[in-house]
Amino acid sequence: MIGKEKRQMGKKELEEQLNEWIAGIAPADAAAARAAQARWDSIAKPLHSLGRLEDAVVKVAGICRTADVRTEKKALIIMCADNGVVAEGVTQTGQEVTAVVAENFLDCNSSAAIMCKKAGVDLFPVDIGMARDTRVPDYKIAYGTKNLAAEPAMTREEAVRGILTGIRIVKEKKEAGYEILATGEMGIGNTTTSSAVAAVLIDQPTEVMTGRGAGLSSDGLRRKKKVIREAVALHQPDRSDGIDVLSKVGGFDLAGLAGVFLGGAIYRVPVVIDGFISAAAALVAVNLCRISGEYMLASHTSKEPGMRLILEELGLEACLDCEMCLGEGTGAVAFLPVLDLAVEVYRRMSTFVDNQIEEYQELGDV
């Protein structure tokens, strides 16, 4: 059982608990996915004419182990945390912005909150590591990470606790009846941590994986790349060990989101990747358990330069490409109504047989 009562467990016991959960993850249900594909092929429309949306519905069927696909009850989980690396001047704004925006989620005064209200998505901000206390529900691992430019961002134990927190939250949402989860984050400095984590895990140069984040100048971008490059050289994270990478150059929001992705695989709930930051967390989850990638959906292709490389590494294709780079889960939330439209067609449209129409046939490549 994962919960606050586990806070007294030692590092070894915590990691054993995590490994037990990971060992229990099974592949998505191929039979349910085939049944969903058969349903699509029977519908009275040109074959595969909804493209990746059809693929997404088929994938949800496999995840949920039923061709009776439903996505009515939706939630956005936003992991909020601060990052000590902001001391290096890698951001345009100060760390105090994290808490302000996090509380705005509660007051429906942020981009993600406004979009959630319109899209019928319940929003759950989580304080997994903000530098000060707020009204946001407290799952805090610590009051922000250390400055990764000088020391590891967190201990290995803290990284594992963050992952277990994400798993716990998925369990709570599954028990509350949520059928699909979107991921989001809030934390000044987290494009720096995400770039560092992604660069290590997919073995790419810092320069390739690092963008301007929330609007850095050219000088700021050069500083950011230098900080990441030197931090990776200093700490030498082991790319074969996602926890080591996360603890040395990551953030608590990434740890929590990695747990959400693993939790989706444990509890058989589809989890939607937002943009670059949640995609970096997805990389950590897949590093720890390759099968967990079968439970992820890519929403959009973030404007951050490393996003396409991450999606390639995950073997995923996004349905939307709007050049978004806002974060907070906004891309994932924008995708959910589009997915709902596809599910509605899948569930309600009549078949070729119903209409006494000759079925379309596969004729060469599609």
ABEGO torsion letter per residue (X at the ends): XBBAAAAABBAAAAAAAAAAAAAABBBBBAAAAAAAAAAAAABBBBBGAAEAAAAAAAAAAAAAGBABBBAABBBBBBBBBBBAAAAAGABABBAAAAAAAAAAAAAGABAAAAAAAAAGBBBBBBBAGBABBBABBBABABBEBBBAAABBABBAAAAAAAAAAAAAAAAAAAAAGBABBBBBBBBBGAAAAAAAAAAAAAGBBAAAABBAEAGBBAAAAAAAAAAAAAAAAAAGBBAABAAAAAAAABBAAAAAAAAAAAAAAAAGBBBBBBBAAAAAAAAAAAAABAAAAAABBBABBBABAAAAAAAAAAGBBBABBAGBAAEGGAAAAAAAAAAAAAAAAAAABBBAAAAGBBBBBBBEBX
